[in-house]
């Protein structure tokens, strides 16, 4: 029936979309981001890794990507998926000079 066909097509599309999304690792090290700017596609995930010996707290107040990831302990990985196009600024609440620019196409 057409319902089965539509369902199969949607499943294939959803699988292809999930497969196409990627993870980009941004290190927090020496009270800074490495790199300080990333360009990703909509649906991609930035994984924040804390390589310092103290906590960080990633947050953004940029329209379309407002988030607060909470305190991130040393040695941990915290993901955030960007769902809209735009240029977004990410900061650390604990170390305000830490700045990351995320460009989402």
ABEGO torsion letter per residue (X at the ends): XAAAAAAAAAAAAAAAAAAABBBBBBBBBGGBBOBABBBBBBGBBBBBBBABABBBBBBBABBGBBBBAEBBBBGBBBBBBBABBEBBBBBBAABAABBBBBBBX
